[in-house]
Amino acid sequence: MSEKYRVKLENNRIVGPFSPSQIAELFERGHVSDASPCQVFPAGDWFEIEKFSEIKEAILSKISGKSENTQTAAEATVVNMMLPKKKTNKQLQEKLSTTDTEETKSESSIDNQLNEFKFDKEQGHEVDYEELEKKYQEKKKIELAKINEAQVQAKVKSSENTIEEEVETEDPSLDKTRVINRPKKNSQADVDKTRVIQRHDIAKPNEDKLIQKIEEQAKKIANEPIEEEPLNTSEATEFINIRDMVPALSQNAELAEKEIVTLAKQKRNDDKSNLSFEEPDELDESDDDEVEEKKRGMKPIVLIAFLVVFWMLFFEDDKKPVQEINPQRVSIVFPSQGEYLDEVKANQALAQGLEQSALQSYLNLVAAAKAYRVSLFYKFQDNPAMGQLIQTYSQLFPNAKSKLEASTTLFNLIRVSQDKVLTDANVAIGTANFYLNSNKYLTAVNTIENYLRVSKKPTVTMLSIYLEALVKAGRLSDSKDVFNKLKDLNKLPIEAYINIADYLDFDEKKTEATKFIDKGLVIYPNSVELLLRKADLLLSTGDIKSYEMVLRKVEELKAEQSPIFYADLLEHMGNAAVLNAKSSLAADFYRKSLQIRESSELRARLATLSIGGDKASQALIKESKIHELIKKSKFAIKEFDWESAFVYAIEASDLNPLYIESNLLLVDIQIKRGFFSAALSTLQRLKKEYPSDKNVNNKLIETYILAYRFNDAITSINEFAQVDGAVNTPEYASMLGRYYFTNGNDLTSIKWLSEAVNRDPLADEDLYLMARIYIKNGKYNDGKLMLSKALTLDPVNLKYQVLYAQTLYDQDGADTAIGYLRDILQSNKDSPQILGEIAKYYYKSGQIKEFNIYKEKIESQETKDESFYRFMIYASELNQQADKVLLYARELIKINPGELSTHIKIGEYLAKQGRYDQSIEAFQLVKDRLDSYPKINYMIAKSYLEMGKLDKALEFAELEIKKNPKIPEGYYITGEVLAKKEQWPQAIKNLEKAVTIDFSYVEALLSLGILKRKQNSYEQSRELLLRALKQEPNNPIIHKELGYVYRAVGQGVLAAESFNTYLTLMPSATDRSEIEALIRATQ
C-alpha cells in the first residue's frame, strides 16, 4: 500500500495529499521537478522528490510509458483543481488543430488496444510525431551543449534547470491527450521523449484501503529519523586533536585553506539539498540561508587554527578525535487532524511520545513532539497528547528557527486548550513555561496558582516551573516555600535541579547551588543543560580548570545537537580564551555564538575585548559582581529606596561602561528620578557602541518620547529603520505606534500598533494602547476586545483591569464597574489602587457615603504606595482641600521623585495660594530636569507676571516661543506682559498670533477682547468675548467684560444681564459694590 505525499510548487504553495502516480503526473506536466520539496503526509519531514524511491519509480514508469492504471478520475480531478494553469503551447495547439477529425470514428476499435492509447468519448487528435521528434532532436542538441558547458561548475542536475522545456497547457479541449517532451536524465536509459498520455476513469479505492494507507503512513512518520532543520556547521567550531592537525597546518596552510574553502562550499551546497525538513506551512527559507551565508565571514582554516591554539592551551594531553557538532533547529507547527478517528493508533503514538519525553534530552524531546503530533492526527479532541505537546513545545521553544512564528503557533495551541489550563497539569505547565520564555513572569505565576486553586494536584515538574517563575517575579518568600518542598525529593527532573540551583544562586549560595547541580549530574551524567549550568557556576567561582573540563564534556556530547546549548558552549569557549589572554580567539567564538543566538550581554562582552590582555579577563570576572549589583539595585527599587538603587546601578555601570543590562537599569532609575538629560546621555553613548541593538534603540526612542523630544524620536526611528531587516520587526512598528500615540495622531497610531500586534501577537502593551485609543474615541467594543486580548496575555496587570473597569462604567454604569473591581479585589486584597478606583465610581455616581467609607479604608492602610497617594490627591481636590493636595503630592514625590507632573501640580497650587516664589521653585526644578517639558517656561513667566516682575516674565515668555513656536501659550503670555508694559501694538500682535494658532484659546480671546474694548473697537471686542463665552459659558470674567462692552454701546438691558450673571457666578467678588452701581445706573 503506497504512501500519500504533499509537494511544494515553485511558488511555495503546498498541495496534496497525492499518491505517487499523481505526483508522477505533476512531474510529467512540469509542475514539479526532481528537486521539488516533498513530504510524507501528514507530518513527515521535507526532502527533495528524488529522495523518495516510491515516487521516483512512479516517475520513471510514467515517462517510460509503462505506468499502471492506478489513478482514479477523482484523483485526476483533485490534481487539476489544486494546480495553477500553465500558458498555452500555441505551436502544439495549432498542430493538433490540423488533425483529421475522422479519427473519432475508429474509437471503438482502439478500445481493445493498448491502454495508454485508450480515448474517452471526446474527440481525439492525430499528432505529427515526425515534426515533434525533429523539434525534440534540435532541443536535445542544445541541451547536450549546455551540459558540456556547465560540467566544470555544476552537476548535470543543475544544468537541467537551465533547459527550457515545453509543457502543454491545461486547456479543457485537450484535457485527455497530452504531448510531453522531457529532457534526458543522466540517471535513466534512453526513453522515448514524445508520447500521448491518456488518463483513465478507474473506480475509487474503497474506504478500508484508504484507512490502511493512513495507518501505514502514520507508522512511517513515527519511525522516521529525527532530522529537524540542521544548522549549517561546515564552518562551525569543532574540538580537534592537536597532534593530528599541527603538522598539516605548518606544512600546507595556504594550500589547505583554498582546498577547505572549496570543500566547504560544496558541503554547503550538498547540505542545502538535505535541509528541506520544514513543516508544510513553513515559508521558504532560501533567502535567510543566503543572508546567513554572508554572515559566516570567517574562513574554515582560520577557525580551525584558532581551535588548535585553544586546545593546545587547555587539553594538550587529550587524544580524543574531532567531535563534529551539527545542531538541529526544531519546527514548532500546529498539529493536523486526520479524516478518521483511531484511538488505538493515537494511544500508541502517545505512548511513544511519553517514552521519548522521559529521556529528557533535546533530540528525545524533538522525537516526542513528533509522536504527539501523530497521536493528535488520529485523535484531536480529548487527547492528553495535546497537553504533552504544549509542554514539550514550551521546552523546545528557545531552539525554534523563527521565534515569532513559534510563539504564535504555541500561543494558538494554548488558546485551543484554554478550557483545560485549570485541570490538565501538562497544559498548565506548558502555558506557564511559555510565559516564562516570553518574560511574562507574573502571568506564569498566575497560571500555576490558578491551577493549584482548582486542582490542588501539583506535579514535581509543576513545582519546579513554579519556583522558577516566583524567583524571576521577585516573590522570594513564596519561592522559599516551594524550594523547601522540592529540595529533599529524590530523582527530580532536570529542570528541577536547574531551578533549585538558580534559587540558591539568587540567594548568594553558590556552593549549595553547585552541589545541587552535581546531585543532578549523578542521575543525569550526560545532561548538557546541567553541565552548562555547572559551567556558569564554576566561572563565577573562578574554578577555571574544572570549568574547562566541563566544556570538554559538553563537546563530547555534541551539545545534544541543540542550537541554544551549542551557542552556550561557544560562549563559554570564548570565556576560556579570554581567561587565557587570547582575546582574538575569544572574539571569534563570541561572534559564532551570536550568529546562532542574539544576546545583548554577549555583545557587550565582545565589545570589552578591545581592551585586550588581563583587562579583558578582569572584565569577564567582574560580570558576576555586576549581576550582584543589578540584583541589589532592583531590590532597592521595590523598597522605594531610590538612593540605594541609584548607587548600586552606578557601581555596576562603572565596572563595565559597555555592559548593556546595567546601563539600561541605570537609565530606568534616572528616568524614575526625573534626570532625563542624564538618561539620554547614557543611551546615546550606548547607541554609538551598539547601533543595531533593539533594546538600546527602543529605550532611546521611548525616552525621547517621554521627554517630549519628538523630532529626536522620529530621527532615531528612521535611523533604526536603516538596520538590516529592522523595518519588518514588531519593535519598529511598535515604536511608530507609540510615537503617534503620544503625538495625538490616533489614526496613524492604530495603524502601526495593529501592525506590531500582527507581527507579534504577544505584544500586550501595544494592545493596551490600542484599547485606550478606541475607548477615548467611544469605540468601546473594539476597546474591550483589545483589552480582553491584553488581559489574556497578562491577566494580573492592574493597569489593564482598571481601564476595563472604566469601559464598564462608561457603558453599563457604576454598579457594573464596582462589581468587576470587587472581584479583582479578592486576588489583590486591600490594594490601594483597586480600593481607590471603587471609591471614585461611588463618588461619580453620587454615593458619597460609600465613597467616604472606602476613603477611610485607604487612609488606614499601613502600605502607602503610589496608588494610595494618587487617590488621596484626587479626594483632596474633590473636597477643595489645597493644603492636603500639597501634603500628599509631596509624599508621592518621595516615592516617585521623577513624577514631574506632580511637581507641576505643586507649583500650580502654590500659585493659587499666592506663594509665587515657591511655585517658581517647583517649576524651575522641572525645567532643570527636563528643559523640554511642555509649557514649563510659560508657567514660570506667568508666576513672574503675577509677582509684577515683568522683565523676568518677558524673558521666560520669549523663551517659551523659542522652544515651542507652534503652540499658543508663549504668544499669549508675551502679549499679557507687553500689555502690562503698555506696549499695546506688540501686545495685540502676540495675542492675535495665539488666537490664530488656537481659534478657541479662551485666555487669549479674553485678553484680546479687553484690549480691543480699551481701543474702543467694541464690535471686535464683543465678537472675541462671545467666542470665548461659547467655550466657557460659566466664566464670570467674560460676562463682566461683555457687560462693559454692552454698556459702552448703549445696550443697557444686555449690560445689566451680563453684570448680574457675573455676580451670580462669583458671589464673593471684591468689586461687587462697583458692579451693582453700574447695574443701577444702567437701569
Residue pairs with C-beta under 8 A, 6 or more apart in sequence:
1 209
1 212
1 213
1 216
2 19
2 20
2 54
2 213
3 20
3 40
3 41
3 54
3 213
3 216
3 217
3 220
4 16
4 17
4 18
4 19
4 40
4 41
4 213
4 217
5 16
5 17
5 18
5 19
5 20
5 23
5 38
5 39
5 40
5 41
5 52
5 55
6 14
6 15
6 16
6 17
6 18
6 38
6 39
6 41
6 42
6 280
7 14
7 15
7 16
7 18
7 23
7 26
7 32
7 36
7 37
7 38
7 39
7 49
8 14
8 36
8 37
8 38
8 46
8 280
9 15
9 31
9 32
9 36
9 83
9 84
10 36
11 84
12 283
12 284
13 84
14 280
14 281
15 82
15 83
16 41
16 82
17 41
17 42
18 26
18 75
18 78
18 79
19 70
19 71
19 75
20 52
20 54
20 55
20 57
20 58
21 58
21 62
21 67
21 68
21 70
21 71
21 75
22 71
22 75
22 76
22 78
22 79
23 32
23 38
23 49
23 55
23 58
23 59
24 55
24 58
24 59
24 61
24 62
24 63
24 67
25 62
25 71
25 76
25 79
25 199
26 32
26 79
26 83
27 33
27 34
27 49
27 59
27 62
27 63
28 59
28 62
28 63
28 178
28 180
28 182
28 197
29 83
29 86
29 167
29 168
29 178
29 180
30 86
30 165
30 167
31 83
31 86
32 49
33 49
33 160
33 161
34 48
34 49
34 50
34 56
34 59
34 157
35 48
35 49
35 50
35 157
35 161
35 273
36 48
36 49
37 46
37 47
37 48
37 49
37 276
37 278
38 46
38 47
38 48
38 49
38 51
38 52
38 55
39 45
39 46
39 47
39 280
40 52
40 217
40 220
40 221
40 224
41 217
42 217
42 218
42 221
42 336
42 338
42 377
43 221
43 279
43 335
43 336
43 370
43 373
43 374
43 377
44 220
44 221
44 224
45 224
45 227
45 228
45 276
45 277
46 276
46 277
46 278
46 279
46 280
47 274
47 276
47 277
48 273
48 276
49 55
49 56
49 59
50 56
58 67
60 188
61 67
61 68
62 197
63 180
63 182
63 188
63 191
64 188
64 191
64 192
65 116
65 191
65 192
65 195
67 116
69 115
69 200
69 202
70 202
71 199
71 200
71 202
72 201
72 202
72 203
72 204
72 205
73 199
73 200
73 201
73 202
74 204
76 199
80 170
80 175
83 170
85 169
85 170
86 167
86 168
86 169
86 170
87 169
88 169
88 171
89 166
89 167
89 168
89 169
92 166
92 168
92 179
93 169
93 171
93 174
95 127
95 128
95 131
95 132
96 125
96 127
96 174
96 177
96 179
97 125
99 125
99 126
99 127
100 126
101 123
103 124
103 125
103 126
104 123
104 124
107 119
107 121
107 124
110 117
110 118
110 119
111 118
115 198
115 200
116 195
116 196
116 197
116 198
117 196
117 198
118 198
118 200
119 176
119 177
119 198
120 176
120 201
122 175
122 176
124 176
124 177
125 174
125 177
127 179
127 196
129 194
132 179
132 181
132 194
133 194
135 181
136 181
136 193
136 194
139 163
139 165
139 181
139 183
140 183
140 184
140 193
142 163
143 163
143 183
143 184
146 159
146 162
146 163
147 156
147 159
150 158
150 159
150 162
151 159
156 186
160 183
160 185
163 183
165 181
165 182
165 183
166 181
168 174
168 178
168 179
168 180
176 198
176 199
177 196
177 197
177 198
178 196
178 197
179 194
179 195
179 196
180 193
180 194
180 195
180 197
181 193
181 194
182 193
184 190
184 193
211 340
211 342
214 338
214 339
214 340
215 342
215 345
218 338
218 345
218 349
218 374
218 377
218 378
221 370
221 374
222 349
222 352
222 370
222 371
222 374
224 370
226 328
226 363
226 366
226 367
226 370
227 274
227 277
227 328
228 277
228 328
228 329
228 330
228 331
228 366
229 275
229 277
229 278
229 328
229 329
229 330
229 331
229 401
230 271
230 274
230 275
230 277
230 326
230 327
230 328
230 329
231 326
231 327
231 328
231 329
231 563
231 566
231 596
232 268
232 271
232 275
232 289
232 292
232 293
233 324
233 325
233 326
233 327
234 264
234 267
234 268
234 271
234 300
235 264
235 296
235 298
235 299
235 300
235 303
236 325
236 566
236 592
237 303
237 307
237 325
237 570
237 573
237 589
237 592
238 304
238 307
238 322
238 323
238 324
238 325
239 307
239 311
239 322
239 323
239 552
239 555
240 304
240 307
240 308
240 311
240 322
241 318
241 319
241 320
241 321
241 322
242 308
242 311
242 312
242 315
242 316
243 319
245 304
245 308
246 308
246 312
248 256
249 256
249 304
249 305
249 308
253 301
253 305
256 301
257 299
257 300
257 301
257 302
260 299
260 300
260 301
260 304
261 299
261 300
261 301
264 300
268 293
272 289
275 289
277 331
278 285
278 331
279 331
279 333
280 333
281 333
281 334
282 331
282 333
282 405
285 401
292 595
295 595
296 595
297 591
298 588
298 591
298 592
302 588
303 588
303 592
306 584
306 585
306 588
309 582
309 585
310 573
310 576
310 577
310 582
310 585
311 318
313 580
313 582
314 548
314 552
314 576
314 580
315 548
315 552
318 552
320 556
323 555
323 556
323 558
324 558
325 555
325 558
325 559
325 561
325 566
325 569
326 558
326 561
327 559
327 561
327 562
327 563
327 565
327 566
327 596
328 362
328 363
328 366
328 561
328 562
328 563
329 399
329 400
329 401
329 563
330 366
330 369
330 396
330 399
330 400
330 401
331 400
331 401
332 369
332 393
332 396
332 397
332 400
332 405
332 406
332 409
332 410
333 373
333 409
334 409
334 412
334 413
335 372
335 373
335 376
335 377
335 380
335 386
335 389
336 373
336 376
336 377
337 376
337 377
337 380
338 377
338 378
338 380
340 378
341 378
341 379
342 378
342 379
343 378
343 379
345 374
345 375
345 378
346 375
346 376
346 377
346 378
346 379
346 383
346 385
347 375
348 375
349 371
349 372
349 374
349 375
349 377
349 378
349 385
350 371
350 372
350 375
350 383
350 384
350 385
350 388
352 371
353 367
353 368
353 369
353 370
353 371
353 372
353 375
353 385
353 388
353 392
354 368
354 388
356 364
356 365
356 367
356 368
356 371
357 364
357 365
357 368
357 388
357 392
360 493
360 494
360 524
360 527
361 526
361 527
361 528
361 560
362 396
362 399
362 528
362 560
362 561
362 562
362 565
363 560
363 561
365 392
365 395
365 396
366 396
368 388
368 392
369 389
369 392
369 393
369 396
372 385
372 386
372 388
372 389
372 392
373 389
375 383
375 385
376 383
376 385
376 386
376 389
379 385
380 386
384 424
384 426
386 413
386 416
386 417
386 420
386 427
387 417
387 420
387 424
387 425
387 426
387 427
387 430
388 426
389 413
389 430
390 410
390 413
390 414
390 417
390 426
390 427
390 430
390 431
390 434
391 426
391 427
391 429
391 430
391 433
392 430
393 406
393 409
393 410
393 413
393 430
393 434
394 410
394 429
394 430
394 431
394 433
394 434
394 437
395 433
395 495
397 403
397 406
397 407
397 410
397 433
397 434
397 437
398 437
398 564
399 562
399 563
399 564
400 406
404 730
404 759
404 760
407 434
407 438
407 760
407 761
407 762
408 761
410 434
411 434
411 761
411 762
414 421
414 427
414 430
414 431
414 434
415 792
417 424
417 427
420 427
421 427
421 428
421 431
421 447
421 450
421 451
422 428
422 450
422 451
422 454
422 455
423 451
423 454
423 455
425 451
425 455
425 457
425 458
425 459
425 462
428 447
428 448
428 450
428 451
428 462
429 448
429 459
429 461
429 462
429 465
431 447
432 444
432 445
432 447
432 448
432 462
432 465
432 466
432 469
433 444
433 465
435 441
435 443
435 444
435 447
435 469
436 444
436 465
436 468
436 469
436 472
438 762
440 762
440 764
440 793
440 794
441 469
441 472
441 473
442 473
442 794
442 796
442 797
443 793
443 794
443 795
443 796
444 465
444 469
444 473
445 466
445 469
445 470
445 473
445 475
445 796
446 795
446 796
448 458
448 462
448 465
448 466
448 469
451 458
451 462
452 458
458 466
460 486
460 489
460 492
460 493
460 496
461 493
461 495
461 496
463 482
463 485
463 486
463 496
464 486
464 492
464 493
464 495
464 496
464 499
464 500
465 495
465 499
466 482
467 479
467 482
467 483
467 486
467 496
467 499
467 500
467 503
468 495
468 499
468 502
470 476
470 478
470 479
470 482
471 479
471 499
471 502
471 503
471 506
474 634
474 635
474 638
479 503
483 500
483 503
486 492
486 496
486 500
487 500
487 516
489 496
491 523
492 500
492 520
494 520
494 524
494 527
494 529
494 530
495 529
496 520
497 516
497 517
497 519
497 520
497 530
498 517
498 520
498 529
498 530
498 533
500 513
500 516
501 513
501 514
501 516
501 517
501 533
501 537
502 513
504 510
504 512
504 513
504 516
505 513
505 537
506 631
508 628
510 537
510 540
510 541
513 537
514 534
514 537
514 538
514 541
517 530
517 533
517 534
517 537
518 534
520 527
520 530
521 527
521 530
521 531
521 534
524 530
526 557
528 554
528 557
528 559
528 560
528 562
528 565
529 560
529 565
531 550
531 553
531 554
531 557
532 554
532 565
532 568
532 569
532 572
534 550
535 547
535 550
535 551
535 554
535 572
538 544
538 546
538 547
538 550
539 547
539 572
539 575
539 624
540 624
542 621
544 576
544 579
547 572
547 576
548 576
551 569
551 572
551 573
551 576
554 565
554 569
554 572
555 569
559 565
559 566
559 568
559 569
563 596
563 597
564 596
564 597
566 596
567 593
567 596
567 597
568 593
570 589
570 590
570 592
570 593
570 596
571 589
571 590
571 593
571 599
571 602
573 589
574 585
574 586
574 587
574 588
574 589
574 590
574 593
574 605
575 586
575 620
577 583
577 585
577 586
577 589
578 586
578 609
578 616
578 617
578 620
579 617
579 620
581 613
581 614
581 616
581 617
583 609
583 612
583 613
583 616
586 609
586 616
587 606
587 609
590 602
590 605
590 606
590 609
591 606
593 599
593 602
594 602
594 603
594 606
600 660
600 661
600 690
600 693
600 695
600 696
601 659
601 660
601 661
603 660
603 690
603 693
604 656
604 658
604 659
604 660
604 661
604 690
605 619
605 620
605 623
607 658
607 689
607 690
608 616
608 619
608 620
608 656
608 658
608 659
609 616
611 619
619 656
622 655
622 656
623 656
623 659
625 655
626 652
626 655
626 656
626 659
626 661
626 662
629 648
629 649
629 651
629 652
629 655
629 662
630 648
630 649
630 652
630 661
630 662
630 665
632 644
632 648
633 644
633 645
633 646
633 648
633 649
633 652
633 665
633 669
634 645
634 665
636 642
636 644
636 645
636 648
637 645
637 669
637 672
640 894
640 895
642 669
642 672
642 673
642 897
645 669
646 669
646 673
649 662
649 665
649 666
649 669
650 666
652 659
652 662
652 665
652 666
653 659
653 662
653 663
653 666
653 682
655 662
656 662
657 663
657 685
658 689
660 686
660 690
660 693
660 695
660 696
663 682
663 686
664 686
664 695
664 696
664 699
666 682
667 679
667 682
667 683
667 699
667 703
670 676
670 678
670 679
670 682
671 679
671 703
671 706
671 898
672 896
672 897
672 898
673 897
673 898
674 897
674 898
674 899
674 900
674 903
674 926
674 929
674 930
675 898
675 929
676 703
676 706
676 707
676 929
676 930
677 929
677 930
677 931
679 703
680 700
680 703
680 704
680 707
683 696
683 699
683 700
683 703
684 700
686 693
686 696
686 700
687 693
687 696
687 697
687 700
690 696
691 719
691 723
692 723
692 724
692 726
694 729
694 731
697 716
697 719
697 720
697 723
697 731
697 735
698 731
698 734
698 735
700 716
701 713
701 716
701 717
701 720
701 735
701 738
701 739
702 738
704 710
704 712
704 713
704 716
705 713
705 738
705 739
705 742
707 930
707 932
708 930
708 932
708 933
708 934
709 932
710 739
710 742
710 743
713 739
714 739
717 732
717 735
717 736
717 739
720 726
720 732
720 735
721 727
721 732
726 732
728 759
729 759
730 756
730 757
730 759
730 760
730 763
731 756
733 752
733 753
733 755
733 756
733 759
734 752
734 753
734 756
734 763
734 765
734 766
736 748
736 752
737 749
737 750
737 751
737 752
737 753
737 755
737 756
737 766
737 769
738 749
738 753
738 769
739 749
740 746
740 748
740 749
740 752
741 749
741 753
741 769
741 772
741 773
743 749
746 773
746 776
746 777
749 769
749 773
750 770
750 773
750 774
753 766
753 767
753 769
753 770
753 773
754 770
756 763
756 766
757 763
757 766
757 767
757 770
762 793
764 789
764 790
764 793
764 794
764 797
764 800
765 790
767 786
767 787
767 789
767 790
767 793
768 786
768 787
768 790
768 799
768 800
768 803
770 783
770 786
771 783
771 784
771 786
771 787
771 790
771 803
772 783
772 803
773 783
774 780
774 782
774 783
774 786
775 783
775 803
775 806
775 807
775 810
780 807
780 810
780 811
783 807
784 804
784 807
787 800
787 803
787 804
787 807
790 797
790 800
791 797
791 800
791 801
791 804
794 800
796 827
798 824
798 828
798 831
798 833
798 834
801 820
801 821
801 824
801 834
802 833
802 834
802 837
804 820
805 817
805 820
805 821
805 837
805 841
806 817
808 816
808 817
808 820
809 816
809 817
809 841
809 844
813 845
814 841
814 842
814 844
814 845
814 847
815 845
817 841
818 838
818 841
818 842
821 834
821 837
821 838
821 841
822 838
824 834
825 831
825 834
825 835
825 838
828 834
830 857
830 861
830 863
831 867
832 858
832 861
832 863
832 864
832 865
832 867
832 868
832 871
833 865
833 867
833 871
835 854
835 857
835 858
835 871
836 854
836 858
836 867
836 868
836 870
836 871
836 874
838 854
839 850
839 851
839 854
839 855
839 858
839 871
839 875
840 871
840 874
842 848
842 850
842 851
842 854
843 851
843 878
855 871
855 875
858 868
858 871
858 872
859 872
861 868
864 891
865 895
866 892
866 895
866 896
869 888
869 889
869 891
869 892
869 895
870 892
872 884
872 888
873 885
873 888
873 889
873 892
873 905
876 882
876 884
876 885
876 888
877 885
882 909
882 912
882 913
885 905
885 909
886 906
886 909
886 910
889 902
889 905
889 906
889 909
890 906
892 899
892 902
893 899
893 902
893 903
893 906
896 902
898 929
900 926
900 929
900 930
900 933
903 922
903 923
903 925
903 926
904 922
904 923
904 926
904 933
904 936
904 939
906 919
906 922
907 918
907 919
907 920
907 921
907 922
907 923
907 926
907 939
907 943
908 919
908 939
910 916
910 918
910 919
910 922
911 919
911 942
911 943
911 946
914 946
916 943
916 944
916 946
916 947
917 947
919 943
920 940
920 943
920 944
923 936
923 939
923 940
923 943
924 940
926 933
926 936
927 933
927 936
927 937
927 940
930 936
931 963
932 963
934 964
934 967
935 960
935 964
935 967
935 969
937 956
937 957
937 959
937 960
937 963
937 970
938 956
938 957
938 960
938 969
938 970
938 972
938 973
940 956
941 952
941 953
941 954
941 955
941 956
941 957
941 960
941 973
941 977
942 953
942 973
944 950
944 952
944 953
944 956
945 953
945 973
945 976
945 977
945 980
950 977
950 980
950 981
953 973
953 977
954 974
954 977
954 978
954 981
957 970
957 973
957 974
957 977
958 970
958 974
960 969
960 970
960 973
960 974
961 970
961 971
961 974
962 970
963 970
964 970
966 997
967 997
967 998
968 993
968 994
968 995
968 997
968 998
968 1001
968 1004
969 994
971 990
971 991
971 993
971 994
971 997
971 1004
972 990
972 991
972 994
972 1001
972 1003
972 1004
972 1007
974 990
975 986
975 987
975 988
975 989
975 990
975 991
975 994
975 1004
975 1007
975 1008
976 987
976 1007
978 984
978 986
978 987
978 990
979 987
979 1007
979 1011
981 987
984 1011
984 1015
987 1011
988 1008
988 1011
988 1012
991 1004
991 1007
991 1008
991 1011
992 1008
994 1001
994 1004
995 1001
995 1004
995 1005
995 1008
995 1024
998 1004
999 1027
1000 1027
1000 1031
1002 1028
1002 1031
1002 1032
1002 1035
1002 1038
1005 1024
1005 1025
1005 1027
1005 1028
1005 1031
1006 1024
1006 1025
1006 1028
1006 1035
1006 1037
1006 1038
1006 1041
1008 1024
1009 1020
1009 1021
1009 1022
1009 1024
1009 1025
1009 1028
1009 1041
1009 1045
1010 1021
1010 1041
1012 1018
1012 1020
1012 1021
1012 1024
1013 1021
1013 1041
1013 1044
1013 1045
1013 1048
1016 1048
1018 1045
1018 1048
1018 1049
1021 1041
1021 1045
1022 1042
1022 1045
1022 1046
1022 1049
1025 1038
1025 1041
1025 1042
1025 1045
1026 1042
1028 1035
1028 1038
1029 1035
1029 1038
1029 1039
1029 1042
1032 1038
1034 1065
1035 1065
1036 1061
1036 1062
1036 1065
1036 1066
1036 1069
1037 1062
1039 1058
1039 1059
1039 1061
1039 1062
1039 1065
1040 1058
1040 1059
1040 1062
1040 1075
1042 1054
1042 1058
1043 1055
1043 1056
1043 1057
1043 1058
1043 1059
1043 1062
1043 1075
1043 1078
1044 1055
1046 1052
1046 1054
1046 1055
1046 1058
1047 1055
1047 1078
1047 1082
1052 1082
1052 1083
1053 1082
1055 1078
1055 1082
1056 1079
1056 1082
1056 1083
1059 1075
1059 1078
1059 1079
1059 1082
1060 1079
1062 1069
1062 1075
1063 1069
1063 1072
1063 1075
1063 1076
1069 1075
